[in-house]
Amino acid sequence: MNTAKLFLLVTVLLGILGGCGVTTRMEPYKQSDVVVGENESIVVLARKHHSSHEAEQRIVDCISDRLASGDDGLNVYNNIAFEDELYPWFEPSMAPVTTVELSELLTRENVLNQVLSTGVRFVVWLDGSTTRVASGGGISCAAGVGGAGCLGLGWWEDDSIYDATVWDLQELSSAGTIYADVSGRSVMPALVIPIPLIARPQLAACRGLTQQLRQFLTSPGYGNGPITSSE
């Protein structure tokens, strides 16, 4: 490849790379002024009724760990232990999906006593997934007498869309919902050697939801409205 064509290719690649990154949109909506008490806990669960959109265990763990970390960490109950102790009431085929069903479930004295024994006040139902929505480009590699190398550009775009609904087990009502929509474009340019530049929208969704949930659960005057950011 001559110098002019190589310069043009580098210029195009740099222009494309300039458009890469992660865009985050959060839409919090809190319906009451309730906050978590000092001796109360929360648990983050993946809603499992729709297997095609079931939240991945890794984002459940990510949010749980981040909520519990730091000097202002909250009391977070282990989600697997919670489901095991409440078995079978929070299994996919039996778990409540509305506040009416939750109320009916907690009218069972044995279930209510088991819930109270955990100290959990709020259940965060996480619904959604991270999916590949687009991809394109291509990279070709060849070897010759002078050596080997690759040339081209591959790219892909992932979307992380999640709803975090907060249920108040004491009031038997929904305290509100936080909606997260995070898109990220990754690229792999190749000028001799492929170099992957990976966007991580699921990690950005975890960070954003954790920040919003912490404010949601500790601030009576937590505000509503869309929040957008780019990285």
KEKOL-775799 format. One record per residue (C-alpha): residue number from 1; residue in one letter; z, y, x. Coordinates in steps of 0.05 Angstrom, whole numbers, plus 5000, padded with zeros to 4 digits. Layout:
// KEKOL-775799
{NUM, "A", {Z, Y, X}};
...
END
This chain:
// KEKOL-775799
{1, "M", {5000, 5000, 5000}};
{2, "N", {4981, 5069, 5029}};
{3, "T", {5032, 5125, 5038}};
{4, "A", {5008, 5165, 4977}};
{5, "K", {5015, 5106, 4929}};
{6, "L", {5083, 5088, 4957}};
{7, "F", {5107, 5160, 4949}};
{8, "L", {5081, 5161, 4877}};
{9, "L", {5117, 5096, 4861}};
{10, "V", {5182, 5120, 4891}};
{11, "T", {5177, 5185, 4851}};
{12, "V", {5165, 5146, 4786}};
{13, "L", {5224, 5099, 4801}};
{14, "L", {5271, 5157, 4815}};
{15, "G", {5249, 5190, 4750}};
{16, "I", {5265, 5127, 4711}};
{17, "L", {5331, 5117, 4746}};
{18, "G", {5351, 5188, 4726}};
{19, "G", {5350, 5165, 4653}};
{20, "C", {5396, 5106, 4665}};
{21, "G", {5469, 5103, 4645}};
{22, "V", {5515, 5092, 4586}};
{23, "T", {5520, 5133, 4522}};
{24, "T", {5583, 5126, 4480}};
{25, "R", {5595, 5147, 4408}};
{26, "M", {5664, 5138, 4376}};
{27, "E", {5679, 5152, 4303}};
{28, "P", {5754, 5148, 4289}};
{29, "Y", {5782, 5152, 4218}};
{30, "K", {5857, 5150, 4206}};
{31, "Q", {5882, 5145, 4135}};
{32, "S", {5957, 5157, 4146}};
{33, "D", {6007, 5187, 4195}};
{34, "V", {6040, 5120, 4213}};
{35, "V", {6054, 5105, 4287}};
{36, "V", {6081, 5044, 4323}};
{37, "G", {6156, 5043, 4332}};
{38, "E", {6193, 5031, 4397}};
{39, "N", {6211, 4959, 4380}};
{40, "E", {6146, 4943, 4344}};
{41, "S", {6086, 4907, 4371}};
{42, "I", {6011, 4905, 4359}};
{43, "V", {5962, 4848, 4365}};
{44, "V", {5887, 4851, 4375}};
{45, "L", {5848, 4797, 4340}};
{46, "A", {5773, 4781, 4336}};
{47, "R", {5749, 4776, 4265}};
{48, "K", {5717, 4707, 4263}};
{49, "H", {5685, 4702, 4195}};
{50, "H", {5616, 4721, 4219}};
{51, "S", {5600, 4679, 4281}};
{52, "S", {5537, 4717, 4297}};
{53, "H", {5577, 4781, 4304}};
{54, "E", {5643, 4754, 4329}};
{55, "A", {5676, 4798, 4380}};
{56, "E", {5678, 4765, 4448}};
{57, "Q", {5745, 4742, 4474}};
{58, "R", {5735, 4783, 4538}};
{59, "I", {5735, 4849, 4501}};
{60, "V", {5796, 4828, 4460}};
{61, "D", {5832, 4813, 4525}};
{62, "C", {5806, 4877, 4557}};
{63, "I", {5833, 4921, 4501}};
{64, "S", {5899, 4883, 4498}};
{65, "D", {5911, 4888, 4573}};
{66, "R", {5893, 4962, 4576}};
{67, "L", {5937, 4980, 4516}};
{68, "A", {5996, 4945, 4549}};
{69, "S", {5985, 4976, 4618}};
{70, "G", {6012, 5040, 4649}};
{71, "D", {6077, 5079, 4640}};
{72, "D", {6059, 5092, 4567}};
{73, "G", {6039, 5020, 4553}};
{74, "L", {6049, 4992, 4483}};
{75, "N", {6081, 4927, 4463}};
{76, "V", {6021, 4881, 4456}};
{77, "Y", {6030, 4811, 4429}};
{78, "N", {5986, 4757, 4459}};
{79, "N", {5930, 4744, 4409}};
{80, "I", {5925, 4669, 4423}};
{81, "A", {6000, 4660, 4415}};
{82, "F", {5999, 4699, 4350}};
{83, "E", {5944, 4656, 4320}};
{84, "D", {5979, 4593, 4343}};
{85, "E", {6045, 4614, 4313}};
{86, "L", {6012, 4634, 4247}};
{87, "Y", {5969, 4571, 4245}};
{88, "P", {5930, 4559, 4201}};
{89, "W", {5933, 4626, 4165}};
{90, "F", {5892, 4665, 4215}};
{91, "E", {5840, 4611, 4228}};
{92, "P", {5768, 4632, 4212}};
{93, "S", {5765, 4597, 4145}};
{94, "M", {5832, 4624, 4120}};
{95, "A", {5844, 4691, 4154}};
{96, "P", {5848, 4750, 4105}};
{97, "V", {5790, 4799, 4107}};
{98, "T", {5817, 4852, 4059}};
{99, "T", {5884, 4885, 4049}};
{100, "V", {5889, 4851, 3981}};
{101, "E", {5882, 4783, 4014}};
{102, "L", {5933, 4804, 4067}};
{103, "S", {5983, 4824, 4014}};
{104, "E", {5973, 4757, 3979}};
{105, "L", {5982, 4720, 4044}};
{106, "L", {6047, 4756, 4060}};
{107, "T", {6076, 4739, 3992}};
{108, "R", {6085, 4670, 4021}};
{109, "E", {6157, 4671, 4046}};
{110, "N", {6144, 4624, 4105}};
{111, "V", {6084, 4666, 4128}};
{112, "L", {6122, 4732, 4121}};
{113, "N", {6182, 4705, 4160}};
{114, "Q", {6136, 4680, 4215}};
{115, "V", {6101, 4748, 4220}};
{116, "L", {6168, 4785, 4222}};
{117, "S", {6193, 4739, 4277}};
{118, "T", {6136, 4762, 4323}};
{119, "G", {6155, 4835, 4316}};
{120, "V", {6082, 4854, 4303}};
{121, "R", {6073, 4916, 4259}};
{122, "F", {5999, 4929, 4268}};
{123, "V", {5940, 4881, 4271}};
{124, "V", {5876, 4908, 4302}};
{125, "W", {5817, 4870, 4274}};
{126, "L", {5759, 4875, 4323}};
{127, "D", {5690, 4860, 4295}};
{128, "G", {5623, 4866, 4331}};
{129, "S", {5586, 4844, 4393}};
{130, "T", {5545, 4864, 4454}};
{131, "T", {5472, 4845, 4449}};
{132, "R", {5407, 4855, 4489}};
{133, "V", {5363, 4900, 4447}};
{134, "A", {5304, 4914, 4494}};
{135, "S", {5275, 4897, 4562}};
{136, "G", {5211, 4908, 4601}};
{137, "G", {5177, 4919, 4667}};
{138, "G", {5166, 4867, 4720}};
{139, "I", {5175, 4851, 4794}};
{140, "S", {5128, 4813, 4837}};
{141, "C", {5145, 4783, 4905}};
{142, "A", {5101, 4756, 4960}};
{143, "A", {5106, 4729, 5030}};
{144, "G", {5057, 4736, 5087}};
{145, "V", {5049, 4737, 5162}};
{146, "G", {5085, 4804, 5167}};
{147, "G", {5144, 4782, 5124}};
{148, "A", {5163, 4780, 5051}};
{149, "G", {5178, 4833, 5000}};
{150, "C", {5181, 4852, 4926}};
{151, "L", {5152, 4910, 4887}};
{152, "G", {5162, 4934, 4816}};
{153, "L", {5215, 4952, 4765}};
{154, "G", {5251, 4912, 4712}};
{155, "W", {5297, 4943, 4660}};
{156, "W", {5339, 4922, 4600}};
{157, "E", {5382, 4956, 4548}};
{158, "D", {5446, 4929, 4517}};
{159, "D", {5484, 4955, 4456}};
{160, "S", {5558, 4945, 4445}};
{161, "I", {5577, 4958, 4373}};
{162, "Y", {5648, 4946, 4349}};
{163, "D", {5694, 4964, 4291}};
{164, "A", {5768, 4965, 4304}};
{165, "T", {5806, 4965, 4238}};
{166, "V", {5881, 4975, 4241}};
{167, "W", {5923, 4940, 4189}};
{168, "D", {5995, 4960, 4177}};
{169, "L", {6034, 4896, 4162}};
{170, "Q", {6095, 4935, 4137}};
{171, "E", {6057, 4978, 4087}};
{172, "L", {6006, 4923, 4073}};
{173, "S", {5949, 4973, 4079}};
{174, "S", {5894, 4994, 4125}};
{175, "A", {5915, 5051, 4171}};
{176, "G", {5843, 5067, 4189}};
{177, "T", {5783, 5047, 4231}};
{178, "I", {5751, 5065, 4297}};
{179, "Y", {5676, 5053, 4304}};
{180, "A", {5645, 5047, 4373}};
{181, "D", {5571, 5047, 4390}};
{182, "V", {5557, 5043, 4464}};
{183, "S", {5487, 5035, 4493}};
{184, "G", {5471, 5023, 4566}};
{185, "R", {5406, 5016, 4605}};
{186, "S", {5404, 4975, 4669}};
{187, "V", {5347, 4975, 4719}};
{188, "M", {5326, 4934, 4778}};
{189, "P", {5277, 4972, 4823}};
{190, "A", {5244, 4933, 4879}};
{191, "L", {5216, 4965, 4941}};
{192, "V", {5217, 4905, 4988}};
{193, "I", {5286, 4884, 4962}};
{194, "P", {5307, 4883, 4888}};
{195, "I", {5368, 4927, 4877}};
{196, "P", {5403, 4917, 4809}};
{197, "L", {5436, 4979, 4779}};
{198, "I", {5477, 4951, 4722}};
{199, "A", {5503, 4990, 4662}};
{200, "R", {5564, 4960, 4630}};
{201, "P", {5568, 4983, 4557}};
{202, "Q", {5619, 4931, 4537}};
{203, "L", {5668, 4957, 4590}};
{204, "A", {5655, 5028, 4567}};
{205, "A", {5668, 5005, 4495}};
{206, "C", {5734, 4974, 4518}};
{207, "R", {5755, 5038, 4553}};
{208, "G", {5736, 5082, 4495}};
{209, "L", {5768, 5039, 4441}};
{210, "T", {5832, 5032, 4482}};
{211, "Q", {5838, 5107, 4491}};
{212, "Q", {5826, 5119, 4417}};
{213, "L", {5872, 5063, 4394}};
{214, "R", {5929, 5089, 4438}};
{215, "Q", {5923, 5158, 4407}};
{216, "F", {5914, 5127, 4337}};
{217, "L", {5978, 5086, 4343}};
{218, "T", {6022, 5140, 4375}};
{219, "S", {5999, 5207, 4347}};
{220, "P", {6016, 5224, 4274}};
{221, "G", {5966, 5281, 4277}};
{222, "Y", {5909, 5240, 4306}};
{223, "G", {5844, 5273, 4288}};
{224, "N", {5781, 5246, 4256}};
{225, "G", {5708, 5257, 4272}};
{226, "P", {5653, 5233, 4319}};
{227, "I", {5662, 5235, 4394}};
{228, "T", {5603, 5227, 4442}};
{229, "S", {5598, 5222, 4518}};
{230, "S", {5550, 5200, 4572}};
{231, "E", {5559, 5169, 4641}};
END
